Each structure stands twice: as C-alpha cells, then as structure tokens.
C-alpha cells in the first residue's frame, strides 16, 4: 500500500497566500488610504525588482535553449532557422 505525502497546512499553499495578500491590499486601500499611500515606495521598489529580473531570465532561457539544442544532434538547418527567428524578433523589439 503506497503511503501518501502529508498535506501542507492551508496557510502554506501559495495561491492562498496570494489571495490573502490581494484581500489585505484591498482592505488597507479602502479602510486606511493614507497608510496605503505611504506604502507606495515599497510597491514601486517591488515593480522595479521584477522588471530588473525579466531580462536576465529571458536571456538565460534563450542561451540554455540554444546550448541544449546544439547537444541534441539535430542542429544545422533547424538551428539556423531558430537563430534567424531570434534575430528578427530582437530587431523588431528595438
């Protein structure tokens, strides 16, 4: 008979924590607007941290994908096509 893993407590589940944070943010914004406004620098810093992490994550993902593709043995024409697509998408962005 297989043993099942013990379940996490309900307060340790990520989606519950996110929902509670949203509810808490709504309550603070409605009931204590001055305190909510004083938390703006904290929110702005969080957004800047997220934006700062996006570029390195995308870069590492693309590099890892290209390196892994080269070890699969099916590089060549398909790899050149992928590189061409990547270059054109980067050119479009800037």
Backbone atoms as SQL, in Angstrom:
CREATE TABLE atoms (id INTEGER PRIMARY KEY, chain TEXT, resi INTEGER, resn TEXT, atom TEXT, x REAL, y REAL, z REAL);
INSERT INTO atoms VALUES
  (1, 'A', 1, 'UNK', 'N', 0.834, -1.177, 0.000),
  (2, 'A', 1, 'UNK', 'CA', 0.000, 0.000, 0.000),
  (3, 'A', 1, 'UNK', 'C', 0.886, 1.252, 0.000),
  (4, 'A', 2, 'UNK', 'N', 0.735, 2.128, -1.023),
  (5, 'A', 2, 'UNK', 'CA', 1.588, 3.320, -1.084),
  (6, 'A', 2, 'UNK', 'C', 1.196, 4.315, -0.001),
  (7, 'A', 3, 'UNK', 'N', 2.208, 4.946, 0.527),
  (8, 'A', 3, 'UNK', 'CA', 1.947, 5.978, 1.536),
  (9, 'A', 3, 'UNK', 'C', 1.859, 7.331, 0.855),
  (10, 'A', 4, 'UNK', 'N', 0.927, 8.122, 1.277),
  (11, 'A', 4, 'UNK', 'CA', 0.780, 9.449, 0.681),
  (12, 'A', 4, 'UNK', 'C', 1.593, 10.460, 1.492),
  (13, 'A', 5, 'UNK', 'N', 2.022, 11.471, 0.803),
  (14, 'A', 5, 'UNK', 'CA', 2.784, 12.536, 1.451),
  (15, 'A', 5, 'UNK', 'C', 1.845, 13.357, 2.327),
  (16, 'A', 6, 'UNK', 'N', 2.331, 13.840, 3.446),
  (17, 'A', 6, 'UNK', 'CA', 1.472, 14.678, 4.281),
  (18, 'A', 6, 'UNK', 'C', 1.140, 15.983, 3.558),
  (19, 'A', 7, 'UNK', 'N', -0.089, 16.414, 3.701),
  (20, 'A', 7, 'UNK', 'CA', -0.525, 17.635, 3.028),
  (21, 'A', 7, 'UNK', 'C', 0.039, 18.855, 3.749),
  (22, 'A', 8, 'UNK', 'N', 0.294, 19.902, 2.968),
  (23, 'A', 8, 'UNK', 'CA', 0.737, 21.163, 3.545),
  (24, 'A', 8, 'UNK', 'C', -0.427, 21.789, 4.302),
  (25, 'A', 9, 'UNK', 'N', -0.131, 22.530, 5.348),
  (26, 'A', 9, 'UNK', 'CA', -1.211, 23.285, 6.001),
  (27, 'A', 9, 'UNK', 'C', -1.786, 24.313, 5.027),
  (28, 'A', 10, 'UNK', 'N', -3.037, 24.655, 5.179),
  (29, 'A', 10, 'UNK', 'CA', -3.714, 25.540, 4.232),
  (30, 'A', 10, 'UNK', 'C', -3.046, 26.899, 4.126),
  (31, 'A', 11, 'UNK', 'N', -2.408, 27.361, 5.178),
  (32, 'A', 11, 'UNK', 'CA', -1.787, 28.683, 5.142),
  (33, 'A', 11, 'UNK', 'C', -0.413, 28.664, 4.472),
  (34, 'A', 12, 'UNK', 'N', 0.103, 27.490, 4.107),
  (35, 'A', 12, 'UNK', 'CA', 1.401, 27.392, 3.427),
  (36, 'A', 12, 'UNK', 'C', 1.259, 27.228, 1.920),
  (37, 'A', 13, 'UNK', 'N', 0.041, 27.165, 1.408),
  (38, 'A', 13, 'UNK', 'CA', -0.210, 26.995, -0.024),
  (39, 'A', 13, 'UNK', 'C', -0.095, 28.367, -0.697),
  (40, 'A', 14, 'UNK', 'N', 0.640, 28.419, -1.815),
  (41, 'A', 14, 'UNK', 'CA', 0.966, 29.703, -2.441),
  (42, 'A', 14, 'UNK', 'C', -0.271, 30.459, -2.908),
  (43, 'A', 15, 'UNK', 'N', -1.223, 29.783, -3.552),
  (44, 'A', 15, 'UNK', 'CA', -2.363, 30.531, -4.077),
  (45, 'A', 15, 'UNK', 'C', -3.192, 31.123, -2.936),
  (46, 'A', 16, 'UNK', 'N', -3.245, 30.465, -1.801),
  (47, 'A', 16, 'UNK', 'CA', -3.949, 31.032, -0.654),
  (48, 'A', 16, 'UNK', 'C', -3.234, 32.291, -0.157),
  (49, 'A', 17, 'UNK', 'N', -1.913, 32.247, -0.097),
  (50, 'A', 17, 'UNK', 'CA', -1.155, 33.406, 0.353),
  (51, 'A', 17, 'UNK', 'C', -1.342, 34.588, -0.585),
  (52, 'A', 18, 'UNK', 'N', -1.370, 34.321, -1.892),
  (53, 'A', 18, 'UNK', 'CA', -1.564, 35.396, -2.871),
  (54, 'A', 18, 'UNK', 'C', -2.958, 35.996, -2.727),
  (55, 'A', 19, 'UNK', 'N', -3.970, 35.148, -2.585),
  (56, 'A', 19, 'UNK', 'CA', -5.333, 35.649, -2.421),
  (57, 'A', 19, 'UNK', 'C', -5.467, 36.476, -1.143),
  (58, 'A', 20, 'UNK', 'N', -4.843, 36.034, -0.067),
  (59, 'A', 20, 'UNK', 'CA', -4.902, 36.793, 1.179),
  (60, 'A', 20, 'UNK', 'C', -4.177, 38.138, 1.047),
  (61, 'A', 21, 'UNK', 'N', -3.075, 38.178, 0.303),
  (62, 'A', 21, 'UNK', 'CA', -2.367, 39.438, 0.080),
  (63, 'A', 21, 'UNK', 'C', -3.225, 40.408, -0.723),
  (64, 'A', 22, 'UNK', 'N', -3.947, 39.899, -1.715),
  (65, 'A', 22, 'UNK', 'CA', -4.833, 40.763, -2.508),
  (66, 'A', 22, 'UNK', 'C', -5.953, 41.310, -1.625),
  (67, 'A', 23, 'UNK', 'N', -6.562, 40.449, -0.824),
  (68, 'A', 23, 'UNK', 'CA', -7.636, 40.886, 0.064),
  (69, 'A', 23, 'UNK', 'C', -7.106, 41.917, 1.066),
  (70, 'A', 24, 'UNK', 'N', -5.938, 41.672, 1.635),
  (71, 'A', 24, 'UNK', 'CA', -5.346, 42.610, 2.585),
  (72, 'A', 24, 'UNK', 'C', -5.052, 43.957, 1.916),
  (73, 'A', 25, 'UNK', 'N', -4.567, 43.922, 0.675),
  (74, 'A', 25, 'UNK', 'CA', -4.312, 45.160, -0.055),
  (75, 'A', 25, 'UNK', 'C', -5.575, 45.949, -0.305),
  (76, 'A', 26, 'UNK', 'N', -6.663, 45.249, -0.637),
  (77, 'A', 26, 'UNK', 'CA', -7.948, 45.929, -0.856),
  (78, 'A', 26, 'UNK', 'C', -8.450, 46.544, 0.441),
  (79, 'A', 27, 'UNK', 'N', -8.358, 45.799, 1.535),
  (80, 'A', 27, 'UNK', 'CA', -8.826, 46.311, 2.828),
  (81, 'A', 27, 'UNK', 'C', -8.015, 47.527, 3.258),
  (82, 'A', 28, 'UNK', 'N', -6.702, 47.461, 3.127),
  (83, 'A', 28, 'UNK', 'CA', -5.853, 48.602, 3.509),
  (84, 'A', 28, 'UNK', 'C', -6.165, 49.805, 2.629),
  (85, 'A', 29, 'UNK', 'N', -6.338, 49.577, 1.326),
  (86, 'A', 29, 'UNK', 'CA', -6.622, 50.692, 0.423),
  (87, 'A', 29, 'UNK', 'C', -7.958, 51.345, 0.687),
  (88, 'A', 30, 'UNK', 'N', -8.956, 50.559, 1.069),
  (89, 'A', 30, 'UNK', 'CA', -10.294, 51.111, 1.325),
  (90, 'A', 30, 'UNK', 'C', -10.408, 51.732, 2.721),
  (91, 'A', 31, 'UNK', 'N', -9.884, 51.051, 3.710),
  (92, 'A', 31, 'UNK', 'CA', -10.081, 51.498, 5.101),
  (93, 'A', 31, 'UNK', 'C', -9.016, 52.492, 5.572),
  (94, 'A', 32, 'UNK', 'N', -7.802, 52.355, 5.077),
  (95, 'A', 32, 'UNK', 'CA', -6.696, 53.211, 5.514),
  (96, 'A', 32, 'UNK', 'C', -5.964, 53.777, 4.301),
  (97, 'A', 33, 'UNK', 'N', -6.592, 54.670, 3.539),
  (98, 'A', 33, 'UNK', 'CA', -5.957, 55.156, 2.300),
  (99, 'A', 33, 'UNK', 'C', -4.646, 55.906, 2.530),
  (100, 'A', 34, 'UNK', 'N', -4.513, 56.601, 3.640),
  (101, 'A', 34, 'UNK', 'CA', -3.258, 57.329, 3.896),
  (102, 'A', 34, 'UNK', 'C', -2.112, 56.342, 4.122),
  (103, 'A', 35, 'UNK', 'N', -2.385, 55.282, 4.862),
  (104, 'A', 35, 'UNK', 'CA', -1.364, 54.252, 5.074),
  (105, 'A', 35, 'UNK', 'C', -1.032, 53.548, 3.761),
  (106, 'A', 36, 'UNK', 'N', -2.049, 53.323, 2.933),
  (107, 'A', 36, 'UNK', 'CA', -1.811, 52.715, 1.623),
  (108, 'A', 36, 'UNK', 'C', -0.921, 53.578, 0.749),
  (109, 'A', 37, 'UNK', 'N', -1.136, 54.887, 0.797),
  (110, 'A', 37, 'UNK', 'CA', -0.288, 55.798, 0.015),
  (111, 'A', 37, 'UNK', 'C', 1.146, 55.806, 0.533),
  (112, 'A', 38, 'UNK', 'N', 1.306, 55.626, 1.833),
  (113, 'A', 38, 'UNK', 'CA', 2.663, 55.609, 2.388),
  (114, 'A', 38, 'UNK', 'C', 3.425, 54.344, 1.993),
  (115, 'A', 39, 'UNK', 'N', 2.721, 53.316, 1.540),
  (116, 'A', 39, 'UNK', 'CA', 3.369, 52.073, 1.096),
  (117, 'A', 39, 'UNK', 'C', 3.768, 52.117, -0.379),
  (118, 'A', 40, 'UNK', 'N', 3.491, 53.232, -1.061),
  (119, 'A', 40, 'UNK', 'CA', 3.810, 53.341, -2.487),
  (120, 'A', 40, 'UNK', 'C', 5.289, 53.078, -2.804),
  (121, 'A', 41, 'UNK', 'N', 6.250, 53.613, -2.039),
  (122, 'A', 41, 'UNK', 'CA', 7.658, 53.318, -2.353),
  (123, 'A', 41, 'UNK', 'C', 7.979, 51.814, -2.291),
  (124, 'A', 42, 'UNK', 'N', 7.337, 51.115, -1.386),
  (125, 'A', 42, 'UNK', 'CA', 7.549, 49.667, -1.292),
  (126, 'A', 42, 'UNK', 'C', 7.044, 48.970, -2.555),
  (127, 'A', 43, 'UNK', 'N', 5.867, 49.370, -3.014),
  (128, 'A', 43, 'UNK', 'CA', 5.312, 48.792, -4.240),
  (129, 'A', 43, 'UNK', 'C', 6.141, 49.146, -5.462),
  (130, 'A', 44, 'UNK', 'N', 6.593, 50.399, -5.534),
  (131, 'A', 44, 'UNK', 'CA', 7.420, 50.820, -6.673),
  (132, 'A', 44, 'UNK', 'C', 8.739, 50.042, -6.710),
  (133, 'A', 45, 'UNK', 'N', 9.332, 49.834, -5.537),
  (134, 'A', 45, 'UNK', 'CA', 10.571, 49.056, -5.483),
  (135, 'A', 45, 'UNK', 'C', 10.358, 47.623, -5.928),
  (136, 'A', 46, 'UNK', 'N', 9.232, 47.035, -5.540),
  (137, 'A', 46, 'UNK', 'CA', 8.932, 45.668, -5.954),
  (138, 'A', 46, 'UNK', 'C', 8.779, 45.570, -7.466),
  (139, 'A', 47, 'UNK', 'N', 8.074, 46.517, -8.062),
  (140, 'A', 47, 'UNK', 'CA', 7.891, 46.514, -9.519),
  (141, 'A', 47, 'UNK', 'C', 9.235, 46.668, -10.219),
  (142, 'A', 48, 'UNK', 'N', 10.108, 47.531, -9.701),
  (143, 'A', 48, 'UNK', 'CA', 11.431, 47.707, -10.310),
  (144, 'A', 48, 'UNK', 'C', 12.263, 46.429, -10.205),
  (145, 'A', 49, 'UNK', 'N', 12.159, 45.725, -9.078),
  (146, 'A', 49, 'UNK', 'CA', 12.878, 44.455, -8.932),
  (147, 'A', 49, 'UNK', 'C', 12.388, 43.417, -9.939),
  (148, 'A', 50, 'UNK', 'N', 11.076, 43.354, -10.130),
  (149, 'A', 50, 'UNK', 'CA', 10.526, 42.397, -11.097),
  (150, 'A', 50, 'UNK', 'C', 10.998, 42.744, -12.503),
  (151, 'A', 51, 'UNK', 'N', 10.941, 44.025, -12.866),
  (152, 'A', 51, 'UNK', 'CA', 11.395, 44.444, -14.192),
  (153, 'A', 51, 'UNK', 'C', 12.882, 44.162, -14.382),
  (154, 'A', 52, 'UNK', 'N', 13.663, 44.328, -13.320),
  (155, 'A', 52, 'UNK', 'CA', 15.100, 44.091, -13.406),
  (156, 'A', 52, 'UNK', 'C', 15.396, 42.607, -13.642),
  (157, 'A', 53, 'UNK', 'N', 14.548, 41.715, -13.171),
  (158, 'A', 53, 'UNK', 'CA', 14.794, 40.284, -13.291),
  (159, 'A', 53, 'UNK', 'C', 14.315, 39.693, -14.608),
  (160, 'A', 54, 'UNK', 'N', 13.452, 40.395, -15.335),
  (161, 'A', 54, 'UNK', 'CA', 12.875, 39.840, -16.557),
  (162, 'A', 54, 'UNK', 'C', 13.944, 39.609, -17.619),
  (163, 'A', 55, 'UNK', 'N', 14.782, 40.591, -17.903),
  (164, 'A', 55, 'UNK', 'CA', 15.785, 40.468, -18.964),
  (165, 'A', 55, 'UNK', 'C', 16.782, 39.337, -18.702),
  (166, 'A', 56, 'UNK', 'N', 17.370, 39.206, -17.512),
  (167, 'A', 56, 'UNK', 'CA', 18.296, 38.089, -17.303),
  (168, 'A', 56, 'UNK', 'C', 17.628, 36.720, -17.397),
  (169, 'A', 57, 'UNK', 'N', 16.390, 36.613, -16.953),
  (170, 'A', 57, 'UNK', 'CA', 15.692, 35.328, -17.046),
  (171, 'A', 57, 'UNK', 'C', 15.454, 34.957, -18.494),
  (172, 'A', 58, 'UNK', 'N', 15.016, 35.906, -19.312),
  (173, 'A', 58, 'UNK', 'CA', 14.789, 35.618, -20.732),
  (174, 'A', 58, 'UNK', 'C', 16.110, 35.283, -21.412),
  (175, 'A', 59, 'UNK', 'N', 17.168, 36.050, -21.118),
  (176, 'A', 59, 'UNK', 'CA', 18.473, 35.786, -21.720),
  (177, 'A', 59, 'UNK', 'C', 18.962, 34.386, -21.366),
  (178, 'A', 60, 'UNK', 'N', 18.892, 34.028, -20.090),
  (179, 'A', 60, 'UNK', 'CA', 19.367, 32.703, -19.668),
  (180, 'A', 60, 'UNK', 'C', 18.529, 31.590, -20.281),
  (181, 'A', 61, 'UNK', 'N', 17.232, 31.813, -20.433),
  (182, 'A', 61, 'UNK', 'CA', 16.366, 30.815, -21.047),
  (183, 'A', 61, 'UNK', 'C', 16.737, 30.597, -22.511),
  (184, 'A', 62, 'UNK', 'N', 16.969, 31.689, -23.228),
  (185, 'A', 62, 'UNK', 'CA', 17.330, 31.569, -24.651),
  (186, 'A', 62, 'UNK', 'C', 18.697, 30.904, -24.799),
  (187, 'A', 63, 'UNK', 'N', 19.669, 31.314, -24.000),
  (188, 'A', 63, 'UNK', 'CA', 21.003, 30.720, -24.087),
  (189, 'A', 63, 'UNK', 'C', 20.953, 29.239, -23.726),
  (190, 'A', 64, 'UNK', 'N', 20.236, 28.898, -22.684),
  (191, 'A', 64, 'UNK', 'CA', 20.113, 27.492, -22.300),
  (192, 'A', 64, 'UNK', 'C', 19.448, 26.680, -23.411),
  (193, 'A', 65, 'UNK', 'N', 18.410, 27.245, -24.018),
  (194, 'A', 65, 'UNK', 'CA', 17.740, 26.549, -25.113),
  (195, 'A', 65, 'UNK', 'C', 18.653, 26.342, -26.303),
  (196, 'A', 66, 'UNK', 'N', 19.437, 27.374, -26.655),
  (197, 'A', 66, 'UNK', 'CA', 20.352, 27.238, -27.791),
  (198, 'A', 66, 'UNK', 'C', 21.461, 26.225, -27.492),
  (199, 'A', 67, 'UNK', 'N', 22.003, 26.268, -26.283),
  (200, 'A', 67, 'UNK', 'CA', 23.052, 25.311, -25.937),
  (201, 'A', 67, 'UNK', 'C', 22.513, 23.882, -25.895),
  (202, 'A', 68, 'UNK', 'N', 21.336, 23.724, -25.373),
  (203, 'A', 68, 'UNK', 'CA', 20.745, 22.386, -25.305),
  (204, 'A', 68, 'UNK', 'C', 20.385, 21.891, -26.698),
  (205, 'A', 69, 'UNK', 'N', 19.954, 22.799, -27.563),
  (206, 'A', 69, 'UNK', 'CA', 19.597, 22.402, -28.913),
  (207, 'A', 69, 'UNK', 'C', 20.831, 21.889, -29.658),
  (208, 'A', 70, 'UNK', 'N', 21.972, 22.490, -29.388),
  (209, 'A', 70, 'UNK', 'CA', 23.195, 22.067, -30.052),
  (210, 'A', 70, 'UNK', 'C', 23.633, 20.679, -29.635),
  (211, 'A', 71, 'UNK', 'N', 23.283, 20.233, -28.436),
  (212, 'A', 71, 'UNK', 'CA', 23.679, 18.908, -27.977),
  (213, 'A', 71, 'UNK', 'C', 22.689, 17.830, -28.391),
  (214, 'A', 72, 'UNK', 'N', 21.572, 18.207, -28.962),
  (215, 'A', 72, 'UNK', 'CA', 20.574, 17.207, -29.342),
  (216, 'A', 72, 'UNK', 'C', 20.951, 16.484, -30.629),
  (217, 'A', 73, 'UNK', 'N', 21.862, 17.004, -31.381),
  (218, 'A', 73, 'UNK', 'CA', 22.268, 16.356, -32.611),
  (219, 'A', 73, 'UNK', 'C', 21.432, 16.763, -33.807),
  (220, 'A', 74, 'UNK', 'N', 20.438, 17.548, -33.628),
  (221, 'A', 74, 'UNK', 'CA', 19.600, 17.962, -34.758),
  (222, 'A', 74, 'UNK', 'C', 19.779, 19.440, -35.069),
  (223, 'A', 75, 'UNK', 'N', 20.950, 19.985, -34.749),
  (224, 'A', 75, 'UNK', 'CA', 21.210, 21.369, -35.125),
  (225, 'A', 75, 'UNK', 'C', 21.477, 21.402, -36.622),
  (226, 'A', 76, 'UNK', 'N', 21.826, 22.526, -37.131),
  (227, 'A', 76, 'UNK', 'CA', 22.033, 22.631, -38.568),
  (228, 'A', 76, 'UNK', 'C', 21.007, 23.581, -39.130),
  (229, 'A', 77, 'UNK', 'N', 20.235, 23.092, -40.101),
  (230, 'A', 77, 'UNK', 'CA', 19.250, 23.955, -40.750),
  (231, 'A', 77, 'UNK', 'C', 18.200, 24.427, -39.762),
  (232, 'A', 78, 'UNK', 'N', 17.742, 23.555, -38.878),
  (233, 'A', 78, 'UNK', 'CA', 16.723, 23.976, -37.916),
  (234, 'A', 78, 'UNK', 'C', 17.312, 24.968, -36.914),
  (235, 'A', 79, 'UNK', 'N', 18.571, 24.797, -36.530),
  (236, 'A', 79, 'UNK', 'CA', 19.218, 25.749, -35.639),
  (237, 'A', 79, 'UNK', 'C', 19.390, 27.095, -36.297),
  (238, 'A', 80, 'UNK', 'N', 19.743, 27.100, -37.579),
  (239, 'A', 80, 'UNK', 'CA', 19.886, 28.357, -38.313),
  (240, 'A', 80, 'UNK', 'C', 18.538, 29.063, -38.415),
  (241, 'A', 81, 'UNK', 'N', 17.481, 28.291, -38.636),
  (242, 'A', 81, 'UNK', 'CA', 16.148, 28.877, -38.689),
  (243, 'A', 81, 'UNK', 'C', 15.773, 29.499, -37.349),
  (244, 'A', 82, 'UNK', 'N', 16.102, 28.796, -36.261),
  (245, 'A', 82, 'UNK', 'CA', 15.799, 29.313, -34.929),
  (246, 'A', 82, 'UNK', 'C', 16.580, 30.599, -34.670),
  (247, 'A', 83, 'UNK', 'N', 17.853, 30.613, -35.027),
  (248, 'A', 83, 'UNK', 'CA', 18.676, 31.803, -34.824),
  (249, 'A', 83, 'UNK', 'C', 18.151, 32.966, -35.651),
  (250, 'A', 84, 'UNK', 'N', 17.716, 32.688, -36.873),
  (251, 'A', 84, 'UNK', 'CA', 17.160, 33.730, -37.724),
  (252, 'A', 84, 'UNK', 'C', 15.893, 34.307, -37.109),
  (253, 'A', 85, 'UNK', 'N', 15.046, 33.448, -36.571),
  (254, 'A', 85, 'UNK', 'CA', 13.819, 33.910, -35.917),
  (255, 'A', 85, 'UNK', 'C', 14.148, 34.752, -34.698),
  (256, 'A', 86, 'UNK', 'N', 15.131, 34.307, -33.924),
  (257, 'A', 86, 'UNK', 'CA', 15.526, 35.054, -32.729),
  (258, 'A', 86, 'UNK', 'C', 16.060, 36.432, -33.109),
  (259, 'A', 87, 'UNK', 'N', 16.911, 36.492, -34.123),
  (260, 'A', 87, 'UNK', 'CA', 17.463, 37.778, -34.549),
  (261, 'A', 87, 'UNK', 'C', 16.373, 38.717, -35.023),
  (262, 'A', 88, 'UNK', 'N', 15.435, 38.205, -35.806),
  (263, 'A', 88, 'UNK', 'CA', 14.385, 39.081, -36.321),
  (264, 'A', 88, 'UNK', 'C', 13.470, 39.564, -35.207),
  (265, 'A', 89, 'UNK', 'N', 13.210, 38.716, -34.202),
  (266, 'A', 89, 'UNK', 'CA', 12.363, 39.165, -33.093),
  (267, 'A', 89, 'UNK', 'C', 13.090, 40.220, -32.260),
  (268, 'A', 90, 'UNK', 'N', 14.407, 40.075, -32.080),
  (269, 'A', 90, 'UNK', 'CA', 15.167, 41.089, -31.334),
  (270, 'A', 90, 'UNK', 'C', 15.231, 42.393, -32.109),
  (271, 'A', 91, 'UNK', 'N', 15.365, 42.312, -33.423),
  (272, 'A', 91, 'UNK', 'CA', 15.415, 43.512, -34.246),
  (273, 'A', 91, 'UNK', 'C', 14.065, 44.231, -34.170),
  (274, 'A', 92, 'UNK', 'N', 12.951, 43.472, -34.124),
  (275, 'A', 92, 'UNK', 'CA', 11.639, 44.081, -34.063),
  (276, 'A', 92, 'UNK', 'C', 11.437, 44.815, -32.746),
  (277, 'A', 93, 'UNK', 'N', 11.992, 44.270, -31.664),
  (278, 'A', 93, 'UNK', 'CA', 11.804, 44.856, -30.331),
  (279, 'A', 93, 'UNK', 'C', 12.486, 46.217, -30.241),
  (280, 'A', 94, 'UNK', 'N', 13.648, 46.368, -30.833),
  (281, 'A', 94, 'UNK', 'CA', 14.361, 47.638, -30.722),
  (282, 'A', 94, 'UNK', 'C', 14.275, 48.335, -32.033);
